[in-house]
Amino acid sequence: MRLTEINLLGVYVAPLSVIMACAWILLMIFRRLLVFASLTSYIWHPALFSLAVYVIFVSSIVLFLTR
């Protein structure tokens, strides 16, 4: 499947921006789960960890949609 522009109220939006927004929502949920489970104390660099998980989420969504 090709990723094509998404018509959002008459404005064409790049599909990557929608994917990035979905990945950001997933990241916020994942971070809340880590805080709830008290696992954040094991993370050495929280910002770097968040970036890595965000990249994993974005790439996973792209791979899932283009399959």
NUROTOR-187659 format. One record per residue (C-alpha): x, y, z. Coordinates in steps of 0.2 Angstrom, whole numbers, plus 2048, in hexadecimal, padded with zeros to 3 digits. Last residue first. Example, Ala and Ser with C-alpha at 12.3 -4.5 7.8 and 13.67 -1.06 7.14 Angstrom:
% NUROTOR-187659
8447FB824 83E7EA827 
***
This chain:
% NUROTOR-187659
80E7EC816 80F7FE815 804802824 80D7F6830 81E7FC82A 81980E82D 81180A83E 821801843 82C80F83D 82381C847 822811857 83480D856 83981F854 82E824862 83681786D 84781D869 84282F86C 83B82B87D 84A821882 85583087D 84A83C888 84A830897 85D82D898 86281F8A3 8518168A4 84F80B8B3 8478188BE 8398198B1 8338088B5 82680D8C2 8188038BA 80D8138B9 81C81D8B3 81F8108A5 80D80F8A1 80C82289F 81B822894 813815889 80381F888 80D82E883 816824876 80781D86E 80082F86C 811834864 810826858 7FE82B853 80583D850 814836846 80882B83B 7FD83A838 80C845833 813837828 80383681E 806847818 7F685281A 7EB85880C 7E0866812 7CD86580E 7C886081F 7D6853821 7D984B810 7E783E813 7F683E807 7FB82D800 80581F808 8068117FC 800800800 
***
